[in-house]
Amino acid sequence: MRRSLAGVALAVTSMVALSFLIPLAALVMSLVKEQSVTAAEQRAAALAPVLALTTEPSALRESAASMDAAEYVVVHLPDAPALGASKSPRALLERARQGRESISQRVPGGWICLQPVVLPGDQVAVIENFVPEEELTRGVKASWAVMLLLAVGLVGGSVLVADRLGAKVVRSSKRLAHASQALGQGDLDARVDPMGPRELREAAVAFNTMAHRMTELLAVERELVADLSHRLRTPLTALHLASERMAGSAESARVEAAVCALETELQAIITAARTPLAVGPMGQGMLGPEAGTAHQATGPGPAGPRCEAADVVRRRTAFWAVLAEQQDRPCSLDLTQEPAAVGLSEDDVAAVVDALIGNVFRHTPPGTPFGVRVTRTAQAVELVVEDAGPGIPEPDRALSRGSSSGSSGLGLDIARRAGAVTGGSVRIARGPRGGAQITVVFGLAAPLPSGRGPRASRRRTGRPRAR
C-alpha cells in the first residue's frame, strides 16, 4: 500500500507538473525571441533619423557604433556599397527597397529586420539589423533548468508526503493484522492501539471490543463447564456410598475403583476448565488448528510438557483391561523398547488412549478383540488402536465432531488435536483384524539437557492384567 500511494502521488504530480512545465517552457522561449526581435527593430528605428539627416558613411558608422550589437547593423545606401557585412538575402533586400515596407522574418542562422528609409530625391535606403540564433535563445536553457528543478522538487515533495502518510496507514494496518493473528493463535490479551486514519482507528476500537467480549464469553463458558462438572460430584458421592454398602464383594472393589477413576477425571476437567484462558488446549498456549503448525516451527522445549507415551499407554490399557475381561474381549498390548517421549502431559496422552479404547467398547459388540501398539520411528511415536469390529464406514468424516452416524466424533477429535499439537496427525484405515485401525502420530519431544534424560522404562508385550 505504501508503494502504491507513493506511485499514485508520483504519477499525479508528474502529470500536473508537465501540464504547466511544457506551456511555460514554450512561453519563455517565445518571450526571449520576441524581446530580441523587438530590440533589433528598435535599433533600426533609432538609426533612421540619422540616415534622414545625412548619408555620409563615416557619420553613419559612428552612429551605428554607439548602438548595442553594432556589428550586426548594416546600412544599404542607394548606388553605394553596404556599410557592414550583410546577412540579408538579395531578394528580401530588394523587396524592402522597392516595396518600401518593413520586413522582420527568420533567415538561415537567425532573424533579420529590414527598415526602409526614404531619402531626398525619392531614393530609398535600407537599415538591416541581424539577430543571430544564440541571441534568440539566450537564457532559455537556464530558465528551463530552473523550472525543471522546481518541478522535480515538487514531485519529490509530494512523493515524500504520500510516503509518510502511507507509512502511517501501513503501520496501523500491520498492527491490526498482527493482533488478529495473535488472537487467532490463542493470545487473548492481544490488543491494538488505535492510530492512523479515522477508519483504521475505528477498526482497532472494534477489534479491541471484540477481543474483550470474546475473552469474557470464553471465561463464562469455561466457568460454566467447571460448574457443570462440579455438579456431577453429587451422584459420585452417592456411588461411593453405594459401593461402601457393597463392601466385601469383588464387584464392590471394581465399582469403587471405577468411581475413583471417574472422580479423578472429573477433577482434571474442573482444573482444566478453570485454567487461565491464555493456556490453550493440550498445554500449548494456543487455540485452533494453528497449534500444530506452531509446534512444527518451534517444537516443545525442554521446559514444556512431556511424558513417556509408552508408560501412559501401558497404565491406561491396564485400566481398560478390567472391563475387557468382563466382556470377554481379548486385548493385546505391544510397546516399544525405545524411549518414546512426546511433547504432551500424561493427562493429554491418557485422554487420547481413553478416547480411542472407549470407542472400541462403545461401537463394537462384547467379545470383539482389540489391540494397542506403540512404535517409535526416527521422528515420531505412533499409537495404534485396532479392533475386529465392523470398522468405520466414512473415515474422512469421522474426524469431525458430530459428523459420524451415532457418534459425536469427540474421541477422534481429541486424538487429532493431540497429534496436531506435536506436529503429528491421525490416520484411519482398515486393520489386519478386519475392523478399524486408528493411528495417532506424535512428534518426538525435544531432548532434555544432558544428565536430565528420562530413565528407560521396562516394556512388556502381551495381554495386560488388571491392577
C-alpha positions in Angstrom: 0.0 0.0 0.0 2.8 2.4 0.9 4.5 1.9 -2.5 1.1 2.2 -4.3 0.4 5.6 -2.6 3.8 6.9 -3.5 3.3 5.7 -7.1 0.0 7.5 -7.3 1.4 10.7 -5.9 4.3 10.5 -8.4 2.0 9.9 -11.4 -0.4 12.7 -10.4 2.2 15.3 -9.5 4.2 14.5 -12.6 1.2 15.0 -14.9 0.4 18.3 -13.2 4.0 19.5 -13.4 4.2 18.6 -17.1 0.9 20.2 -17.9 2.4 23.5 -16.5 6.0 23.0 -17.4 5.6 22.4 -21.2 3.5 25.5 -21.9 5.7 27.6 -19.6 8.8 26.5 -21.4 7.3 27.4 -24.8 6.2 30.8 -23.4 9.7 31.5 -22.1 11.2 30.7 -25.5 8.6 32.9 -27.2 9.3 35.8 -24.9 13.1 35.7 -25.3 12.7 35.6 -29.1 10.2 38.5 -29.0 12.5 40.6 -26.8 15.4 40.0 -29.1 13.5 40.9 -32.3 11.9 44.0 -30.7 15.4 45.2 -29.6 16.6 44.8 -33.2 13.7 46.7 -34.6 14.2 49.5 -32.1 17.9 49.8 -33.1 16.9 50.1 -36.8 14.3 52.7 -36.0 16.8 54.7 -33.9 19.2 54.9 -36.9 16.5 56.0 -39.3 16.5 59.7 -38.2 20.3 59.8 -38.6 20.0 58.5 -42.1 17.4 61.1 -43.0 19.8 63.8 -42.0 23.0 62.6 -43.6 24.2 59.8 -45.8 27.9 60.2 -45.0 29.3 56.8 -44.4 31.6 58.0 -41.6 28.7 59.6 -39.7 26.5 56.5 -40.2 29.3 54.2 -38.9 29.8 56.4 -35.9 26.1 56.4 -35.1 25.8 52.6 -35.6 28.9 52.0 -33.4 27.1 53.6 -30.4 24.4 51.0 -30.5 24.3 47.6 -29.0 25.3 44.7 -31.3 26.8 47.3 -33.8 28.5 44.5 -35.8 25.1 43.3 -36.9 23.8 46.8 -38.0 24.2 47.3 -41.8 23.1 50.3 -43.9 22.3 49.8 -47.5 22.6 53.2 -49.4 21.3 53.7 -52.9 24.0 53.4 -55.6 26.7 52.7 -52.9 28.2 49.6 -51.2 26.6 48.4 -47.9 28.1 49.7 -44.7 28.8 46.4 -42.9 28.6 42.7 -43.5 25.1 42.0 -44.8 23.2 38.8 -43.8 20.1 39.5 -45.7 19.2 37.7 -48.9 19.3 39.9 -52.0 15.6 39.2 -52.9 14.5 40.2 -49.4 16.5 43.3 -49.6 15.1 44.3 -53.0 11.6 43.6 -51.7 12.1 46.0 -48.8 13.6 48.7 -51.0 11.0 48.6 -53.8 8.0 47.9 -51.7 9.2 50.4 -49.0 7.9 48.0 -46.3 9.5 46.9 -43.0 10.4 43.3 -43.0 11.0 41.0 -40.0 11.4 37.3 -40.5 13.6 34.3 -39.9 16.6 33.6 -42.2 19.2 30.9 -42.1 21.3 31.5 -38.9 19.0 33.9 -37.1 16.4 36.7 -37.6 16.6 39.7 -40.0 15.0 43.1 -39.6 14.8 45.4 -42.6 13.8 49.0 -42.1 13.4 51.2 -45.4 14.1 54.9 -45.1 13.1 57.4 -47.9 15.8 59.8 -48.7 15.6 63.1 -50.6 15.2 62.6 -54.3 12.8 59.7 -53.7 15.6 57.3 -53.1 15.3 54.5 -50.5 18.0 53.4 -48.1 17.5 50.2 -46.1 18.7 49.6 -42.5 19.5 46.0 -41.8 19.7 44.5 -38.3 20.6 40.9 -37.9 19.8 38.8 -34.7 21.9 35.6 -34.5 20.3 32.3 -33.4 22.0 32.4 -30.0 20.5 35.8 -29.2 17.1 34.4 -29.9 17.5 31.6 -27.2 19.8 33.5 -24.8 18.8 32.5 -21.2 16.2 29.9 -22.3 18.2 26.9 -21.1 18.8 28.4 -17.7 15.1 29.2 -17.3 14.2 25.7 -18.3 16.7 24.3 -15.8 15.2 26.3 -13.0 11.7 25.2 -13.9 12.8 21.6 -14.1 14.4 21.8 -10.7 11.2 23.3 -9.3 9.2 20.5 -10.9 11.5 17.8 -9.5 11.3 19.4 -6.1 7.5 19.5 -6.3 7.3 15.9 -7.4 9.8 14.7 -4.8 8.0 16.6 -2.0 4.6 15.1 -3.0 6.0 11.6 -3.1 7.7 12.1 0.3 4.4 13.4 1.9 2.5 10.5 0.3 5.1 8.0 1.6 4.8 9.4 5.1 1.1 9.2 5.0 1.2 5.7 3.5 3.7 4.6 6.2 1.3 5.6 8.9 -1.6 3.8 7.3 0.6 0.7 6.7 1.9 0.7 10.2 -1.7 0.8 11.6 -2.8 -2.0 9.2 0.2 -4.2 10.2 -0.5 -3.7 13.9 -4.1 -4.7 13.4 -3.1 -7.7 11.3 -0.5 -8.9 13.8 -3.0 -8.5 16.7 -5.6 -10.5 14.7 -3.0 -13.3 14.1 -2.0 -13.3 17.7 -5.7 -13.6 18.8 -6.2 -16.4 16.3 -3.3 -18.3 17.8 -4.7 -18.0 21.3 -3.2 -14.8 22.7 -6.4 -13.5 24.3 -4.5 -10.5 25.6 -3.8 -9.2 22.1 -5.0 -5.6 21.7 -4.3 -2.7 19.2 -3.5 0.9 20.0 -5.9 2.9 17.8 -3.9 5.1 15.4 -3.8 6.2 11.8 -6.8 7.4 9.7 -10.2 7.5 11.3 -11.4 4.3 9.6 -8.4 2.3 10.9 -8.9 3.8 14.4 -12.5 2.7 14.4 -11.4 -0.8 13.2 -8.9 -1.0 16.0 -11.5 0.0 18.6 -13.9 -2.6 17.2 -11.2 -5.2 17.3 -10.4 -4.5 20.9 -14.1 -4.6 21.8 -14.5 -7.9 20.0 -11.4 -9.4 21.7 -12.6 -8.2 25.2 -16.1 -9.6 24.6 -14.6 -12.9 23.3 -12.5 -13.2 26.4 -15.5 -12.6 28.6 -17.6 -15.2 26.7 -14.8 -17.8 27.0 -14.4 -17.2 30.7 -18.1 -17.6 31.2 -18.1 -20.8 29.1 -15.2 -22.3 31.0 -16.7 -21.4 34.3 -19.9 -23.0 33.2 -18.1 -26.2 32.3 -16.4 -26.2 35.7 -19.8 -25.7 37.4 -21.5 -28.4 35.5 -18.6 -30.8 36.2 -18.7 -29.9 39.9 -22.4 -30.8 40.0 -21.5 -34.3 38.9 -19.8 -34.8 42.3 -23.2 -35.3 43.9 -24.0 -38.5 42.1 -20.4 -39.6 42.6 -20.9 -39.3 46.3 -24.0 -41.5 46.0 -22.0 -44.1 44.1 -19.3 -44.0 46.8 -22.0 -44.7 49.5 -23.5 -47.5 47.3 -20.1 -49.1 46.9 -19.5 -49.0 50.7 -22.7 -50.9 51.2 -21.5 -53.5 48.8 -18.3 -53.9 50.8 -16.8 -57.4 50.9 -17.6 -58.4 47.4 -15.3 -58.5 44.4 -17.8 -56.3 42.4 -17.6 -53.7 45.2 -13.8 -53.2 44.6 -14.3 -52.8 40.9 -17.1 -50.3 41.3 -15.0 -48.4 43.9 -12.0 -48.3 41.5 -14.2 -47.1 38.6 -15.8 -44.4 40.8 -12.3 -43.2 42.0 -11.1 -43.1 38.4 -14.2 -41.1 37.4 -13.7 -38.7 40.2 -10.0 -38.2 39.2 -11.0 -37.4 35.6 -13.8 -35.1 36.8 -11.3 -33.2 39.0 -9.0 -32.9 36.0 -11.8 -31.4 33.9 -12.6 -28.8 36.6 -9.0 -27.9 36.9 -8.6 -27.5 33.1 -11.8 -25.5 32.8 -10.6 -23.1 35.4 -7.1 -22.7 34.0 -6.3 -19.2 32.8 -7.6 -18.6 29.3 -4.1 -17.8 28.0 -3.3 -21.5 28.2 -4.7 -23.4 25.2 -5.7 -27.0 24.8 -3.1 -29.7 25.3 -1.0 -27.2 27.2 0.4 -25.4 24.2 -0.8 -21.9 24.9 -2.9 -21.5 21.7 -6.2 -22.4 20.2 -7.3 -23.9 17.0 -5.6 -25.8 14.2 -2.7 -23.4 14.1 -1.2 -25.1 17.1 0.2 -27.9 15.0 1.9 -25.5 12.7 3.4 -23.6 15.5 4.7 -26.7 17.1 6.4 -27.8 13.9 8.1 -24.4 13.7 9.4 -24.3 17.3 8.9 -27.7 18.9 8.2 -28.3 22.6 11.1 -27.0 24.6 12.6 -28.9 27.4 10.6 -26.8 29.9 7.3 -27.7 28.2 5.0 -30.6 28.9 6.5 -34.1 28.1 6.0 -37.7 29.1 6.8 -41.2 28.1 3.9 -42.2 25.9 4.6 -46.0 26.3 4.3 -45.8 30.1 1.0 -43.9 29.9 -0.4 -46.3 27.3 0.6 -49.3 29.5 -1.2 -47.9 32.5 -4.4 -46.8 30.7 -4.6 -50.1 28.8 -4.3 -52.0 32.1 -7.2 -49.9 33.4 -9.4 -50.9 30.4 -8.3 -54.5 30.6 -10.6 -55.0 33.6 -13.7 -54.1 31.6 -12.3 -56.1 28.6 -12.1 -59.2 30.8 -15.7 -58.7 32.0 -16.8 -58.5 28.4 -14.6 -61.4 27.2 -12.6 -59.1 24.9 -9.2 -60.4 24.1 -6.8 -57.5 24.5 -3.2 -57.3 23.2 -0.5 -54.8 24.1 2.7 -54.2 22.2 5.0 -51.4 23.4 8.3 -50.2 22.0 11.5 -50.8 23.9 12.9 -47.4 22.9 12.4 -44.1 24.7 9.1 -42.5 23.4 8.9 -39.0 24.9 6.3 -36.8 23.4 5.5 -33.1 24.0 2.3 -33.7 25.9 1.4 -34.1 29.5 0.4 -37.6 30.9 -3.2 -36.4 31.2 -3.3 -35.4 27.5 -1.9 -38.8 26.3 -4.2 -40.6 28.7 -7.2 -38.7 27.2 -6.2 -39.9 23.8 -5.9 -43.5 24.9 -9.1 -43.5 26.8 -11.0 -41.9 23.8 -9.7 -44.5 21.3 -10.2 -47.5 23.5 -13.6 -46.2 24.7 -14.7 -46.0 21.1 -13.9 -49.7 20.8 -16.2 -50.5 23.7 -18.9 -48.2 22.5 -19.0 -49.2 18.9 -18.2 -52.9 18.9 -20.2 -55.8 20.5 -18.8 -57.6 23.6 -16.3 -60.3 22.8 -14.7 -58.2 20.0 -10.9 -58.4 20.4 -8.8 -55.3 20.1 -5.1 -54.4 20.3 -3.0 -51.4 21.3 0.5 -50.8 19.9 3.1 -48.1 20.4 6.0 -47.9 17.9 8.9 -45.5 17.7 10.2 -44.1 14.4 13.1 -41.7 13.7 11.0 -38.6 14.1 7.7 -39.7 15.7 5.9 -42.0 18.1 2.9 -43.9 16.7 -0.1 -45.1 18.8 -2.2 -47.7 17.0 -5.5 -49.0 18.3 -7.2 -51.6 16.2 -10.2 -53.9 16.6 -12.1 -56.7 14.8 -15.3 -54.8 14.7 -17.3 -53.5 11.7 -14.8 -50.7 11.1 -15.5 -47.0 10.3 -17.6 -46.6 7.1 -16.6 -42.9 6.4 -13.1 -42.3 7.7 -12.9 -38.8 6.3 -16.0 -37.6 8.1 -15.1 -39.4 11.3 -12.6 -36.8 12.3 -15.2 -34.1 12.5 -17.3 -33.6 15.6 -20.9 -34.7 15.3 -20.5 -35.9 11.7 -20.4 -39.6 12.2 -23.6 -41.5 12.4 -24.4 -42.5 16.0 -21.2 -40.8 17.3 -20.3 -37.3 18.5 -16.8 -37.6 16.9 -15.3 -36.2 20.1 -12.9 -39.0 20.8 -11.3 -38.9 17.3 -11.2 -35.1 17.5 -9.3 -35.3 20.8 -6.8 -37.6 19.2 -6.5 -35.3 16.1 -5.8 -32.2 18.2 -3.3 -34.0 20.4 -1.4 -35.2 17.3 -1.5 -31.8 15.7 -0.1 -30.1 18.8 3.1 -32.2 18.5 3.2 -31.8 14.7 1.7 -35.2 14.0 -1.6 -36.5 12.5 -4.3 -39.1 12.7 -4.9 -41.9 10.1 -8.0 -44.1 9.9 -7.7 -47.4 7.9 -9.0 -51.0 7.8 -6.7 -53.0 10.1 -5.5 -56.6 9.8 -8.1 -57.7 12.3 -10.8 -56.7 9.8 -12.0 -53.7 11.8 -10.9 -50.1 12.3 -7.3 -49.2 12.7 -6.6 -45.8 14.1 -3.0 -44.5 14.1 -2.1 -41.3 16.1 1.3 -39.9 15.2 3.0 -37.8 17.9 6.1 -35.8 17.1 9.1 -36.6 19.4 9.7 -34.2 22.2 13.0 -32.2 22.2 15.7 -33.9 24.1 16.3 -32.8 27.7 19.6 -31.2 28.6 22.5 -33.7 29.4 22.0 -35.5 32.6 18.2 -34.9 32.8 17.1 -37.6 30.3 14.2 -39.8 31.3 15.0 -43.2 32.6 14.2 -46.1 30.4 11.0 -47.9 31.4 10.5 -51.6 31.2 8.3 -52.7 28.4 6.3 -55.9 28.1 4.3 -57.4 25.4 1.2 -59.4 25.9 -2.2 -59.3 27.5 -2.4 -56.6 30.2 -3.6 -57.6 33.7 -5.9 -55.6 36.0 -4.1 -53.8 38.8 
